[in-house]
């Protein structure tokens, strides 16, 4: 299952990172719907809100179904048929949806057959490995280009910052029985874990391989979102495991959802459990994360999560094979984050 994610890009940079080509081949950025509600976070849990992509036609019937919009939705699907007056009274955990039962369970089947497919956006997600001493968290994400820049330049045609992890999801819209504002919610589809991360958890958040690897390219994202052109039975074939991921261990600091600072996703050495923060690369990474958020007009300076003072002054360990700093900055040779050998 996927129970925790991170999405640290500010609202404007999130738009830029989600740029796509429409049906006519024109490059576009998705429009934010109520983007002022979006808040970046290094530690998002169920019931919090997170950014998703969906077809504009869900909101505007005469729109081109290939046109995309961004919405900030609540994580944990509340089906439209839910009759109680408080969504927190939902008795089932709907933050994840198993791919092998999503067309059987009433919580998801109706929405899926109506084409309510979305793409959940994140820097990556966290999984916990059970061992004799407790649970060890890992951060899982797409491999990053070694020539990626801090956040890209405003005039760049292509986004060159952090490559977002794009996960297949289902959304629905619930209206309170007594009337009131519509609530948009989503669930993340899960499949059997690929061999690279199966040692962490049996099931892994993933949409699988299409021609370009599902959610690993715009064509796959297009097919998942364009419900008017791609029917449900065709779209669900996209949901398979993928091995195009890397990961590294992180501090148990992330265990508490109340902790929302960059140290949540910085790699550690499993022996010392110390975070790599005192190096120049770490300071550059902090600048990257901070700048990506400050690029958003909706994000205020006082809202930015901060490094804890203890984290800033902790000693720096040796670089590990999963050093995310190399992945982000591309300034110290080839990216070193590797997939675990089978």
N, C-alpha and C positions, 0 to 999 in steps of 0.2 A: 504494500500500500504506500501511498504518498501522504504523509501527515504534516509536512512542513516545507515551505519554499522560501526563496529570497528573490526579491525584485527591487533592485536599488536604483534603477534609472529614473530620472525625473520625468514628468509628463511629456515635455516637449521632445526630449531625447528618445523616449519610448516610441513616439510617433515616427521619428526618423529611423529608428532601428526596425520598424515594421513596414518600411516603404515597400511597395510592390508595383507590378505592372498590371494595368487593367485589361479588359478584353480587347481594347484597341492598341495595346502595347505601350500606352503612356504611363510614365512613372508617377506614382501618386503616394501620398502619405494618408493613412486612415485618419478620419476626423474623430476627435474625442466627443463622446456623448456624456455630459455631466463630468467632465474631466477634473473639475475642481474638487471632486470627492476623493480622487486618487491620492494615496500616500505611499511613497516608496518605503520598503522595509527589508531588513536583512533576515527577518524571522517571522514569516507569516504562517499562522495556523488556521485550522478550520474555524468557521464563524467570522473570520476577518474578511476584509474585502481585498480583491485582487484584480489585475487587468486582464481582459480577454478580448480577442478579436472575434467578430461575427459579421455576417452579411448585412448590409444596410437594409435589405428587403424585409428583414424581420421587423424593422421599425417603420418602414415606408414602402407600402405595397407596390408602388410604381417605380421603385428604384431598380437599377441594374443589380442582379443578384451577385455579380462578381465584385461589386464595390464593398469595401470593408470599412468598419468603424471600430473604435475602441470604446469599451465600457468598463467601468469599475463595478464588479459584481460581488455579491456575498458568496463565500466558499461554503458549500454544503447545500445541495439541491433541495428546494422546496417545490414539490410538484404543484401544478396549477389547480389540481382537484383537492388539495389539502383544505379541510373544512374548519379547523380550529382558528381562533383569532390571534394566536401567537405562534410564529414559526419556531420558537424555541421549544414548543411542545411536540415537535416532530420526534417520534420515538426511535427512529432508525438513524444510523450514521450514514449520511449520503455524501460525504466528502470525496469518496472514491466509488467507482462503478466498475465492477469486473466485466471484461469484454465478453466472457462466455455466458453471462446472464443478463446483459443489458437489454436484450430484446425479449426477455422473459419477465423481468420484474416491473411491476406497474409504476414504480417511482421514476423509471427511465424510459420505458418502452414508448409511452405516448409522446413524450417530447422528442425522442429520437426519430420516430416515424413521421413527425411533423417537420423534420429537418432542422431542429434546434441544435445544431452542431456549432461548437465554438473552439477556439484555440486559446489555451491558457498559457500566459507568458510568464517567464521567470528567468533569473540569472541561472538558476539550477534548483535542485531540491535536496533535502536531507533524508538520509536513511540511517537506521541504527542497527548495528550488528550485535547480536546477543553473544556474550562470552561469560566465562566463569566469574570475572570480576565485575560484571554489570553489562552496560551497553555502550558501544563505541559509535559515535556519530560520524557519518561521511557526507561530503558534499559532492553531488553528481551533476555534470554539466556537459555541454557540447565542447569538443576540442576547439581551441581558439586559434585564429590565424596569427602567425608570428609577426606579421607586419601590422597588426591592429594598433591603432593610435589610442590615445587616452579616451577621447570621446568623439573623434571624427571632427571634421570642420563643417561649418554651416553651409558652405558652398559645395561640398562634396556631393556628387551624384549618388555614390554608394556609401552606405553607413560603414564605418571602419572601426567602430568601437566594439564593446562586448557583444558577442553573438548570443542572443537570447535562446533559451531552451523553449521549444514550442510543443506543447502537449495537447493531445486531443481531448476535448471535453464535450459535455452535454449541458445545456442551460434550460431554464424554464422561467416563467413569469407568474408570480402568485399575487392575487389581489385579496386583501383582507375582506372577510365576509361582510363586515360592517362598512366597507368602503375605505378609501384612503389611497396612499401612494403605492404603486405597483412595486413589488420587490423582485429584482432579477437575481437569480442564484445559479451556481454551476457545480458540476462534479467533474473530477478528473478520471478518465478511463484508465484502467490498469490491465496489464497482460502478464504472462509468465516472464520472469526475469531472464535477461540474456545471460549467457554463461559468464560474462565478464563481471557482473555484479550479483550473481545468484548467491555468492558466499555471504553477501550482506543481508539480502532479504529474498524470500521466495518469489514475491511478485514485485514488479518494477513498473513505475509510471512510464508508459511508452506508447506511442503510436508507431507503427512499424515501417517496413521498407516498401516503398512504391518504386517507380522507375528511378527516382532520384533519392530514395530513402525517405520514408514518411516523416513529415515535419522536419525534414533535413534539407528542405528546398522549397521554393515558392510553389512549384507545381503541385506538390503533395498538399500543401496548405490550401491552395486554391480548390482542389478537389474536395477537401473536407468541408470547406466553408460554403461552397457554391451549391446549396441544396436544391436549387431550381434546375441545375444542369446535371448534377450527379445524384442519382437516387440513393436511398438509404442502403439497399442491398449491395450496391456497388461501393459506397463509401466505407462500409464496415470491413471490406476486404483490405483496407489500408491499415487496419489495426493489428500490428504484429510487433514482436520484439525487434529492437535495433541494437547493434553493437557499436554504433558510432558515438560513444560517450567516453569520458574520462572521469576520474574521481580522486579524492584525497581525504584523509581523516582530518577532522576538525575537533576543537575543544568541546568538552561537555558543557561549556558556557551556553551553547545553543539549546541545551535541554529545556531551559525555561523560556517559554514564549515571551516572557516579559523582557528578556534581554534582546535588545535591538540595536546593535552596534556592529561595525565592520568585523570585529574579531570573531563573529559567529562563523564566518566562512574562510578564515585564514588557515592554511594548512599547519599541521603540527607533526612532530615526530612522536610516534606512539610510545617510545621509551620515556621521553622526558615530559610529554604533554605540554610543552612550552610553545607559544605562538611566535612566528617570525615577524617581528614588528620593528626592531631597532635599525634595520638595514635601510640604505637609501631607496632600495626598490620598494620596501614596505611603505615608506613615506610617499613615494610616487603613486603607489596603489591607492593610498588614502586620498590623495589629490584626485585621482581618477574617479573614485566613488563619490567623493564630495562634489566634484565639478559636474558629474553626470546628473546629480540631483539639482544643483543650483542652476542648471540650464533650464529648469522648468519655472515659468512665471507663477505657477500655482504653489511652488514649494518655498516656504519661508525659511530664513536662516535659522531661526530658533527651533524649527521642527526637525532639523537634520540630526539623525542619530550620531552619537559621538563615540570615539574610542574611550574606554575607561582609563583612568590614570594608571591603574595597576598594569593594564595591557601595554600602555605606551612604554613603560619603564622596564618591562620584563626582558631578560636577556634573549639574544637571538640564537637559535640553534643552527646546526648545519642544514643546508638545503636538502630537501627530500626529493625523491623521484617524482613526487606529485606536487611540485612547487607551482602553485597557481600564479605566482608573480611572473614567472617566465611566460605563462600562457597569456596573461594580460598585456605585459609590457613588450615582449618580444625583443628585449635588448640584451639578453645574456645567452645568445645562441639558440639552438633548436628548442622548441617547447619540450619540457621534460615530463609532463603528465602522461602517464602510460596506462593502458588498460591492463588489468590483471591477467596474467597468463593462465590458460585453462590447465 
